[in-house]
Amino acid sequence: MICRQQIQKRFLANSVAVLLEGNGSGDALTGNNKNVITAARKMSDNVIGIVLNKRLSKPAGEQLGLSKVFAINGKADLRLSENACEALKHVDGKIKPDVWMAAHSAFGKNIMPRLSVMLGIPCLSDVIEIESDNQFKRPIYAGNAIASVQCDAPKKAITIRSTAFEPLTSGDKPTESEEIEAADVNSTSQSEYLKLESAEQARPELGSARVVISGGRALKTKEDFDRLIGGLADSIPGAAVGASRAAVDAGLAPNDLQVGQTGKVVAPALYIAVGISGAIQHVAGMKDAKVIVAINKDADCPIFQIADYGLVGDLFKILPELTDKLRV
């Protein structure tokens, strides 16, 4: 007779390599790494961290309780996915993980599909639930349906929707870090990394904030967006600012604040949508919020169909009054 622990152990992979993501400057780890590690631990007790920037190896070892952290040391510019995947292929030959895993962020989506092709393994994207080592769930049709996927390949690459998993609450003892020499990896890219322009703000990271205030094209100007949406966010402790794609396309907000199917997926405790109509692409990025509040002058716009609370009116009058009351 097989006990329950033995059955569970049969589902475990020998090891999972998690590609750890740094912030825009590369000096710190992003918060979604803790969610990805929670997902990785559902597949293996042996979770290994991989960093493309040596400066990230120390914080990763101190914060994340991994079995080990490997930092890649090479000549090629690893900020380009072509070079990064060449280096990761070299790492794969050294540590031989059963699963490669990363967050379903711009970083993970840029690397994992390319790496899966180079290694000749299947890639499962935007996974929201891990049932066993070969059974997964992922959203399709902009989140309107959930697909159950079976992948029997012994080795696979996975990107994780980080908001679907609770973050790691505490790490184990500090993890040992080690460098993997990949000096023989030469640049094959026809591109050159110039710089990263991101929104400079003292507010929390969008993906990990408990409160998100998002503005739409109805804000009209960047100055109004910063004054009204930013002012409301600053009146609520720990609130982050988001934007619809229409607002980003209109130049009201930077691209890294975009919430939606082609932007960031968030699941805060409170989501306030201001001047956002509720297109299906935007809803796909925020519908998992615990409480949704919509402010819009059009009482018939789709956002009110999913909102827990709705306020019909002129946002240019409502937001200053709401901000003043919250600051008291």
N, C-alpha and C positions, 0 to 999 in steps of 0.2 A: 504494500500500500504506500503510495507516494504522499507525503505530507504537503501542506499548503506552501511552506517555505521552499521546498524543493521545486514545486511547480513554478513559483515566482522566479526562482533562480534560473530556470530554463529560459526565461524571457530576457535575461540580462545579456548584453553584449560584453565582450571582453574589455573593451575600452571605447570611450567616446572622446573625440578631440573637438573642443569648443574653440572656435575662432573668436578671440576677445576683441571687442570694439573699443577704440579710443575716441575721445572727443575731437572736435575740429582741430585743436592745436596739437593733439597727440600727447598731451601731458597727463591726462587722467582717463580713467575708464568710464564709460557710460553706464547708467543705471540698469539698462536692459540686460547686461551680462548676467546679473543675478537671477533674472527670470529664465534665461536660457540654461543656466546651470541647474536650476530646479527641474527643467524638462530633461536635461541630460541624465540626471540621477534616476529618472524613471527607467532608463535603459541600461545603466551600468553603475556599479559602485566605484569604478575607476574612471574618473573624469579628468582629462588632461587639458590644460589651457595652452593655447598657442597665441603669441603676440607677434605682430609684424614690426613693432617698435620696441627696442630694448628698454626704453624708459618705462614701459608699462609692466615689465616683469615683476618689479618690486611691489607696487600696489596690488597687482593680481595675486601675488603670493601671500600678501598680508590680509587681504579682504575676502577672498573667495573660497578658501578651504578646498582647493583642488588637490588631486594626487600629485601633480607636478605641473610646472609652468615652463614651457620652452619658448625662448626668444630666438628669432631668426637673425643671424648675422650674415649679411651679404653685401655685395657691391651695388647691385641693381636697385633702382628706386622702387621700393615695395608699395608705394602709394598708388601705383598703377596696377590694375588688376592682372594685366598680362604677366608682369614680373612677379607679382605676389603669388599667382597660381603656379608659376614655375618653381618658386621656392617651396610652396606647400606640397607640391608633388615630390620634391626632394625630402621634405619632412615625413611625408607619408611612407616613403621607403624605409625610413629610420624607425618610426614608432609603430607603424602598421595598425592604426585604429580600425575598428569595425564600422564606426559611424563618424562622419564629419558633420558638425552642427554649428549654426550661426543664427543670429537674430534675423528676422525678415525685415531688415532695414535697408536703406540704400546701400550700406556697406556690405551686408550679407548677400543681397540680391545681385550685387555687382560681381561677387567672387564665386559663390557656390555653384551656379550653373556652369561656369567656365571650368571650375575645378572638377566637377563631376564628369564632364566630357573628357578632360585630360586623363582622369583615372579610369574611365570606362565604367562608371557606376551610375545608377539611377539617382535622380534628384527629386525630393519631395519638398514642395514649397508651401509656406504659410500654414504650417501644421498647428492646430489648436488643441489637439488631444492625442496622447500616446496611450494606446490600449495594450500593446505588447511590442515585441521587437519587430513585428511585421504588420501591425494593424494601426492605422492612423486616421485621424479626421482632419479635414481642411475645408474651408468655406469655398463655395463656387457661386457664380452668378451674382457677384458683388455682395456676397454674404447672405443672399436670400435662400440658399440651400447649403446643407453640410454633406460633403461626400465622405464616405468611408472607403479608405484606400488600403489595399493589401500589397505589400512589397516583400517578396520572398528572397530578394537578392541578399547574399551574406554581407555585403558591404554597401553602404548608401550615404548620400549627402542629404541633409535636412535643413531647411530654414524654419525658424520657430516664430509664431506670432507671440511676442513677449507678453502682451497684455492678457493672454489666455492662461498664463502660469503665474503663481505667486512668486515673489522674489525670494531669494535665499535670505533667511532671517539672520543667520550667523555662520561664519566660517569655522572650520575646525582649526587645528593648530597651524601656524604659519607654514606655507608650502615652499618647498625647495624649488629654486629656479635654475635653469640650465640653458646655455646657449647651444644652438645647432648651427654649425658652420655651413653656409650655403654660398660661399664665395664664388663657386664655379657657375652660379646662375647669372647669365648675362641678359641684358635687356633685349627683348625681342619686339618691344613696342615701337610703333611709329608715332606715338604721342609723347608729349612732355608735360610733366606736372608743373603748373605755374604757381597757383595759390588757391586757397579755399576762402571764400567769402561767406561768412555766416553772421546771423544776428547776434550782436553783442548785447547781452542782457544779464541782469543779476537775478532774474527769475528762475524757477526750477526748470529742469529739462522737461520738454513737452510730454514725452512718453511716460514719465514717472510722476507727474504732478497729480495731486489729489483733486485740484480744481483747474479747469481749463475754460478760458473765455475766448471764443472764436468770433471773428468778424467777417462779414461778407462784402460784396461789391457795393452794397447800399451805403457804406461809409463814405464813398465818393472820392476822398483824397487821403494821401498818406498821413497828412497832418491830423486829419480827423480820426483816422484809425489809431494812430499813436496816442492821441489825446483821450479819446473816449474808451477804446478797448484797453489800452495800456493803463489808463487811469483807474478803470474798474478793477483790473487785475491787481494793481498796486494797493487797492483798498481791501483786498482779501488776502490774508496771509497764506503764502505758499501757492498762489495761483500762477498759472502759466498762460501765455497768449498763443492762440492758434488762428488760422485763417482758412477760408475756403479757396478752392482753386481759382475761382473767378476773381477774388481779391488779390491773389498772388499774380495772376495774369495781368491785372490792371495796375500792378506796381504798388499796391497799397501795403504789401507785406513781403518779406523775403521768402524765398522758396522753402527754406528749412522750417517754416512755421505752418506749412500746408497740412491740413488734416483731410484724409479721405483715401479712396482706393489707390490713387497714384501719389499719395503723400504718406503721412504718418498715421498709424492706427493707435487710438488712445482709448482708455477705459477708466476715466477718473471717477471719483465719487460724485462730482458735480460737473456737468458740462452746460455752459451757457452759450447758445447760438444767437448771435446778434446780426440781424440783417441778412440772414442766410435762408434761402428758399427751401433747401432740403433735397437737393438733387441726389439721386441714388448713389452716385459716386462719393459724395460727401458723407452720407449716412453710413456707408460701409466702413468709414473710419472712426465713427464715434457712437454707434448705436449700442455698444456694450457698456456705456456709462451708466452708473447706478441711478442717477437722477439727471434728467434732461430738461432744461429750461429754454424756451424759445421766445425771442422778442422780434416782432416783425409787424409792419403796418398792414400787410396783406393777410387777412384772416383765413384765406383759402389756400395758403401755400403749404406744400407737403410736410414741412418740418413740424407743423402742429399735430400731424397724425402720429408721430412717435414721441412727442414731448410729454413729459409728466406735468409740466406747468407751462402755460402759454400766456403771453402778454401782447395784446394787439395795440400798436400805437407807434408814434414817431420816436425812433431811437435817439434822435438828437435832443429830444426833451426828456426821455425816460432815463437814459444813461447818466447824465449829469446829476439828476435828482437821486438816482439809486446810489451813485458813487458817494455823494454827500452824506446820505443816510448811513452807509456802511462805514464811513470814516469817523462817525460820531462815537 
